[in-house]
Amino acid sequence: MIKQIYMPFMLAFAVLSGVSLSASAALPTEKSLQTAIENTKKLEQTEENKQQLQLLEDTLAFMTQTEKVKADNDALVAEITGAHKAIAASKANFEKLKAQTLPTSEKLAEQDISALQALQEETQAALEKAQNELTATNTKLIAQNAAPDKAQAALSANAKRKSALNTELANSALSDAAKNKIEAELALLDAQNSYSQTLLRGNEELSSLYNARLDEKKQAQQNQQQLLSQIQEALNIKLVQASKNKVEEAEKSQQKNKNTNPVISKELDFNTSISEELLKKTTEISQLSQDNLRIKNVLDNLQQTQRNIEEQISSLQGTLVLSRIINKQRQSLPQDKVIKGLSKQIADLRVRVFDISEFKDSLVDTQAYISKLESREKTTFTDAEKAQLEEILQTRSKTLSELLKLLNNQLNLSINIELNQQQVKTISDALQQKLQQQSFWVKSNSEMDLEW
């Protein structure tokens, strides 16, 4: 009689509180479940055996998930526990990075070109690492901003599910396998609840931690971008100086042979003009390489913003905080200057590369070139003059090779800049449209209730 009264009371309590009636019941081990699954698979696959197998597999899946959630909870507890120390470390590193004095381009230019190129590769790798860390930190912060709402929703949903499971568990006709499955799911729900509660308790600490890390990673990225720019400028200084040296050498050679055959003087003048073009192109590439780096940074930052916006919209859909974030993100979209006329420059460079390549090929047979020169100028060169022309043509061929290398580099940089600018425009336009759509649909006020 007492049992008949007590059981309905306990059932009602369990349903209301979401506590399992058989919480003390021991679940089978994963090893025993795996053995049972293997044995069941060997049996004749009747409908009953198939149902039994499904129950066993579901139970094992719930237990595996439970272990993962518990491990995640332990990691979360550890992160919250160490949050204050980690925040202090991030803030200290941020100040250190902010105060860091980067080497000037002039100082870097004291190194040789190969050392600068090695440093450039090392810095590029460090920049990519900083960008990846920034992305990971931003993802965590966005998820944490949405954590309170999601945790509350999860706790509410889990309470309803536990009530339903406890009702099922009160059915005395359930098989042991069915009971184990319910117990395993209840254990999973308990683990999920513990995780949600931990998340709620540590929300302030975790938000502060991720914000501190975000500042730190942003500063690290800025430092690497600035250093990369300084290295590129140092390389430009070296290359321009090398081109200037070429011009000076050509001019010295011209002065040295100013009283020689007028045809030879004309050929020397031509070498000087090629050296001057080499210097001009080196200077142009110096600016172009900086523009390429600037546009690349704009694109990287914009892609980072795109990922952030998509994650924020996904995590904060329908919340008031999303409208504030949308306005902030819209203002932060890059408004960088665009290099115009690149398509024509690229076409002109392709023609120039072709022309110079053909002209350089004509210098391969120097004897044939000298013979054509004699015919065109209606003159005959002495052996000494021919030897002098041979030297001039060898110098010209080397200078043209360097010029071709520069022109191809300029062509590649121009193409990269054009492609990156197109990507910047495409992403920027898409983000503007997405932010405009979201600002239209986002909830701008709280729902009307009795208090309102």
C-alpha positions in Angstrom: 0.0 0.0 0.0 2.8 2.4 1.0 4.7 1.4 -2.1 1.7 2.1 -4.3 1.4 5.6 -2.9 5.1 6.2 -2.8 5.9 5.2 -6.4 3.5 7.7 -8.1 4.8 10.4 -5.8 8.4 9.6 -6.7 7.4 9.5 -10.4 5.8 12.9 -10.2 8.9 14.3 -8.4 11.2 12.8 -10.9 9.2 14.2 -13.8 9.2 17.7 -12.3 12.8 17.7 -11.2 14.3 15.8 -14.1 16.1 13.4 -11.8 16.4 9.8 -12.9 14.5 7.3 -10.8 17.2 4.7 -11.2 20.2 7.1 -11.1 22.0 4.7 -8.9 21.7 1.9 -11.4 25.1 0.9 -12.7 25.6 1.0 -16.4 27.4 -1.8 -18.2 31.0 -1.1 -19.2 31.9 -0.1 -22.7 33.9 -3.3 -23.1 31.0 -5.5 -22.1 28.7 -3.5 -24.4 31.1 -4.0 -27.3 31.2 -7.7 -26.6 27.4 -7.9 -26.5 27.2 -6.0 -29.8 29.6 -8.4 -31.5 27.7 -11.4 -30.1 24.4 -10.0 -31.2 25.7 -9.4 -34.7 26.5 -13.1 -35.0 22.8 -14.1 -34.2 20.2 -14.6 -36.8 19.0 -11.1 -37.8 15.4 -11.3 -36.7 13.4 -8.2 -36.0 13.9 -8.7 -32.3 17.7 -9.2 -32.6 17.9 -6.1 -34.8 16.1 -4.0 -32.2 18.4 -5.4 -29.5 21.5 -4.6 -31.5 20.2 -1.0 -32.1 19.6 -0.6 -28.3 23.1 -1.8 -27.5 24.7 0.5 -30.2 22.7 3.5 -29.0 23.8 2.9 -25.4 27.4 2.6 -26.4 27.1 5.9 -28.5 25.6 7.7 -25.5 28.4 6.5 -23.2 31.0 7.6 -25.7 29.4 11.0 -26.0 29.2 11.3 -22.2 32.9 10.6 -21.8 33.7 13.3 -24.4 31.4 15.9 -22.7 33.0 15.1 -19.3 36.5 15.6 -20.8 35.3 18.9 -22.4 33.9 19.9 -19.0 37.2 19.1 -17.2 39.1 21.2 -19.8 36.6 24.0 -19.4 37.0 24.0 -15.6 40.7 24.0 -16.0 40.5 27.0 -18.4 38.2 28.9 -16.1 40.4 28.1 -13.1 43.5 29.4 -14.9 41.7 32.4 -16.5 43.0 35.1 -14.2 46.6 34.0 -14.7 46.1 33.6 -18.4 44.5 37.1 -18.7 47.4 38.7 -16.9 49.8 36.9 -19.2 47.9 38.0 -22.3 47.8 41.6 -21.2 51.5 41.6 -20.3 52.3 40.1 -23.7 50.1 42.7 -25.4 51.9 45.5 -23.8 55.2 43.9 -24.7 54.2 43.6 -28.3 52.8 47.1 -28.4 56.1 48.5 -27.0 58.2 46.4 -29.4 60.6 48.4 -31.5 60.8 47.0 -35.0 64.0 47.4 -37.0 63.8 50.2 -39.6 64.1 49.4 -43.3 67.5 51.2 -43.4 68.8 49.0 -40.6 67.5 45.9 -42.3 69.1 47.0 -45.5 72.5 46.4 -43.9 72.0 42.7 -44.4 72.6 41.0 -47.8 69.7 40.2 -50.1 69.7 36.4 -49.3 69.5 37.1 -45.6 66.6 39.5 -46.1 64.7 37.0 -48.3 65.2 34.3 -45.6 63.9 36.8 -43.0 60.9 37.6 -45.3 59.9 33.9 -45.5 60.3 33.5 -41.7 58.1 36.6 -41.1 55.5 35.5 -43.6 55.2 32.2 -41.7 54.9 34.0 -38.4 52.2 36.2 -39.8 50.2 33.2 -41.0 50.5 31.6 -37.6 49.3 34.9 -35.9 46.4 35.1 -38.3 45.4 31.5 -37.6 45.6 32.1 -33.8 43.5 35.3 -34.2 40.9 33.4 -36.1 40.7 30.7 -33.4 40.5 33.2 -30.6 37.8 35.2 -32.4 35.8 32.0 -32.9 36.0 31.3 -29.2 34.9 34.8 -28.3 31.9 34.7 -30.7 30.8 31.4 -29.3 31.3 32.7 -25.7 29.1 35.7 -26.4 26.3 33.3 -27.4 27.1 30.8 -24.6 24.6 32.1 -21.9 21.6 31.9 -24.2 22.6 28.6 -25.6 23.4 27.1 -22.2 20.0 28.2 -20.8 18.3 26.7 -23.8 20.2 23.5 -23.5 19.4 23.2 -19.8 15.7 23.8 -20.5 15.6 21.3 -23.4 17.5 18.7 -21.3 15.0 19.1 -18.4 12.1 18.3 -20.7 14.0 15.4 -22.2 14.9 14.0 -18.7 11.3 14.2 -17.6 10.2 12.2 -20.7 13.0 9.6 -20.1 12.1 9.2 -16.5 8.5 8.6 -17.5 9.7 5.9 -19.9 11.9 4.4 -17.2 9.0 3.9 -14.9 7.6 1.3 -17.3 8.1 -2.0 -15.7 7.8 -3.8 -19.1 11.1 -2.3 -20.3 13.9 -4.8 -21.1 17.3 -4.4 -19.4 18.8 -3.2 -22.7 16.1 -0.5 -23.1 16.6 0.6 -19.5 20.4 0.8 -20.1 19.9 2.9 -23.1 17.7 5.4 -21.2 20.1 5.4 -18.3 23.0 6.1 -20.7 21.1 9.0 -22.3 20.2 10.4 -18.8 23.9 10.2 -17.9 24.7 12.1 -21.1 22.1 14.8 -20.3 23.6 15.1 -16.7 27.1 15.6 -18.3 25.7 18.2 -20.7 24.0 20.0 -17.9 27.2 20.1 -15.9 29.0 21.5 -18.9 26.3 24.2 -19.5 26.4 25.2 -15.8 30.2 25.4 -15.9 29.9 27.6 -19.0 27.4 29.9 -17.2 29.5 30.1 -14.1 32.6 30.9 -16.0 31.1 33.2 -18.6 32.6 36.4 -17.3 36.1 34.9 -16.8 36.1 33.3 -20.3 34.8 36.4 -22.0 37.5 38.5 -20.4 40.2 35.9 -21.3 39.2 35.7 -25.0 39.0 39.5 -25.2 42.5 39.8 -23.7 43.8 37.2 -26.1 42.1 38.9 -29.1 43.9 42.1 -28.3 47.2 40.2 -28.0 46.8 38.3 -31.3 45.7 41.5 -33.2 48.8 43.2 -32.0 51.0 40.3 -32.9 49.5 40.3 -36.4 50.0 44.1 -36.8 53.7 43.7 -35.7 54.3 40.9 -38.3 52.6 42.9 -41.0 54.7 46.0 -40.2 57.9 44.0 -40.1 57.1 42.4 -43.4 56.6 45.8 -44.9 59.9 47.0 -43.5 61.7 43.9 -44.9 60.2 44.6 -48.3 61.3 48.2 -48.2 64.8 47.0 -47.3 64.9 44.6 -50.2 63.7 47.5 -52.4 66.6 49.7 -51.2 69.1 47.0 -52.0 67.6 46.4 -55.5 67.5 50.1 -56.3 71.1 50.5 -55.2 72.2 47.6 -57.4 70.4 49.2 -60.4 72.0 52.5 -59.7 75.4 50.8 -59.6 74.6 49.4 -63.1 73.9 52.9 -64.4 77.1 54.3 -62.9 79.1 51.4 -64.5 77.5 52.1 -67.9 78.2 55.8 -67.6 81.8 55.2 -66.5 82.3 52.9 -69.5 80.8 55.6 -71.7 83.2 58.3 -70.4 86.1 55.9 -70.7 85.4 55.3 -74.4 84.1 58.8 -75.4 86.9 59.3 -78.0 86.3 56.0 -79.7 84.4 55.1 -82.9 81.0 57.0 -82.9 79.2 53.7 -83.6 80.7 52.1 -80.5 79.8 55.3 -78.6 76.2 54.9 -79.8 76.2 51.3 -78.6 77.5 52.4 -75.2 74.7 55.0 -75.0 72.2 52.2 -75.7 73.6 50.2 -72.8 73.3 53.2 -70.5 69.6 53.7 -71.5 68.9 50.0 -70.7 70.6 50.4 -67.3 68.4 53.5 -66.7 65.3 51.6 -67.6 66.4 48.9 -65.2 66.7 51.5 -62.4 63.3 53.0 -63.4 61.6 49.6 -63.3 63.3 48.7 -60.0 61.9 51.9 -58.5 58.4 51.1 -59.8 58.6 47.6 -58.4 59.6 49.0 -55.0 56.3 50.9 -54.9 54.4 48.0 -56.5 55.7 45.5 -54.0 54.5 47.7 -51.1 51.1 48.1 -52.8 50.9 44.3 -53.2 51.7 43.8 -49.5 49.1 46.5 -48.5 46.4 45.0 -50.7 47.2 41.5 -49.4 46.9 42.7 -45.8 43.5 44.3 -46.7 42.3 41.0 -48.2 43.6 39.0 -45.2 41.8 41.3 -42.8 38.7 41.3 -44.9 38.5 37.5 -45.0 39.0 37.5 -41.3 36.1 39.9 -40.9 34.0 37.8 -43.2 34.6 34.7 -41.1 33.8 36.7 -37.9 30.6 38.1 -39.4 29.3 34.7 -40.5 30.1 33.1 -37.2 28.5 36.0 -35.3 25.3 35.8 -37.4 25.2 32.1 -36.9 25.7 32.3 -33.1 23.7 35.4 -32.4 20.8 35.1 -34.9 17.8 37.0 -33.6 19.5 38.6 -30.6 19.7 42.3 -29.7 23.5 42.2 -29.5 23.7 41.2 -33.2 22.4 44.6 -34.3 25.2 46.4 -32.4 27.8 44.0 -33.8 26.4 44.5 -37.4 26.8 48.3 -37.1 30.3 48.0 -35.7 31.4 45.5 -38.4 29.9 47.7 -41.2 32.0 50.6 -40.0 35.2 48.4 -39.8 35.0 47.3 -43.5 38.2 48.5 -45.3 38.0 51.7 -47.3 41.4 51.3 -48.9 42.6 53.1 -52.0 42.4 51.0 -55.2 45.1 51.0 -57.9 43.5 51.9 -61.2 44.6 51.1 -64.8 46.2 47.7 -63.9 44.6 45.9 -66.9 46.3 48.3 -69.4 49.6 48.1 -67.4 49.5 44.3 -67.5 48.8 44.3 -71.3 51.7 46.8 -71.9 54.1 44.7 -69.7 53.3 41.5 -71.6 54.2 43.3 -74.9 57.4 44.8 -73.4 58.5 41.4 -72.1 58.0 39.8 -75.5 59.9 42.6 -77.3 62.9 42.5 -74.9 63.0 38.7 -75.0 63.2 38.8 -78.8 65.9 41.5 -78.7 67.9 39.6 -76.2 67.8 36.5 -78.4 69.2 38.5 -81.3 72.4 39.1 -79.2 73.1 35.4 -78.8 75.2 35.4 -82.0 77.4 38.4 -81.4 79.4 38.0 -84.6 76.2 38.2 -86.7 75.1 41.3 -84.7 78.4 43.0 -85.4 78.2 42.1 -89.1 74.7 43.6 -89.3 76.0 46.7 -87.5 78.8 47.1 -90.0 76.4 46.8 -92.9 73.9 49.2 -91.4 76.5 51.8 -90.4 78.5 51.3 -93.6 81.7 50.8 -91.7 84.3 48.2 -90.9 85.5 47.5 -87.4 89.1 46.7 -86.4 89.8 43.6 -84.4 90.2 45.8 -81.3 86.8 47.5 -81.9 85.2 44.1 -82.5 86.6 42.9 -79.1 85.2 46.1 -77.5 81.8 45.5 -79.1 81.8 41.9 -77.9 82.3 43.2 -74.3 79.6 45.8 -74.8 77.1 43.2 -76.1 77.9 40.7 -73.2 77.2 43.5 -70.7 74.0 44.4 -72.6 72.8 40.8 -72.5 73.3 40.5 -68.8 71.5 43.8 -68.2 68.6 42.7 -70.4 68.4 39.4 -68.4 68.0 41.5 -65.2 65.5 43.8 -66.9 63.4 40.8 -68.1 63.5 39.4 -64.6 62.2 42.7 -63.2 59.5 43.1 -65.9 58.2 39.5 -65.2 58.3 40.3 -61.5 56.4 43.6 -62.1 53.9 41.6 -64.3 53.3 39.0 -61.6 52.9 41.7 -58.9 50.4 43.6 -61.1 48.4 40.5 -61.8 48.4 39.6 -58.0 47.2 43.1 -57.1 44.5 43.0 -59.7 43.2 39.6 -58.5 43.4 40.6 -54.8 41.6 43.9 -55.5 38.8 42.0 -57.3 38.5 39.7 -54.3 38.4 42.6 -51.9 35.6 44.2 -53.9 33.6 41.0 -54.2 33.9 40.2 -50.5 33.3 43.8 -49.4 30.2 44.1 -51.6 28.8 40.7 -50.4 29.4 41.7 -46.7 27.7 45.1 -47.2 24.7 43.3 -48.7 24.7 40.7 -45.9 25.0 43.3 -43.1 22.2 45.4 -44.7 19.9 42.3 -44.9 20.7 41.3 -41.3 20.2 44.9 -40.0 16.7 44.8 -41.6 15.7 41.5 -40.1 17.4 41.7 -36.7 15.2 42.2 -33.7 15.7 45.8 -32.5 13.6 45.8 -29.4 12.7 43.3 -26.7 9.4 41.5 -27.1 6.3 43.1 -25.6 5.2 41.5 -22.3 2.9 42.3 -19.4 5.5 44.5 -17.8 5.9 46.5 -21.0 
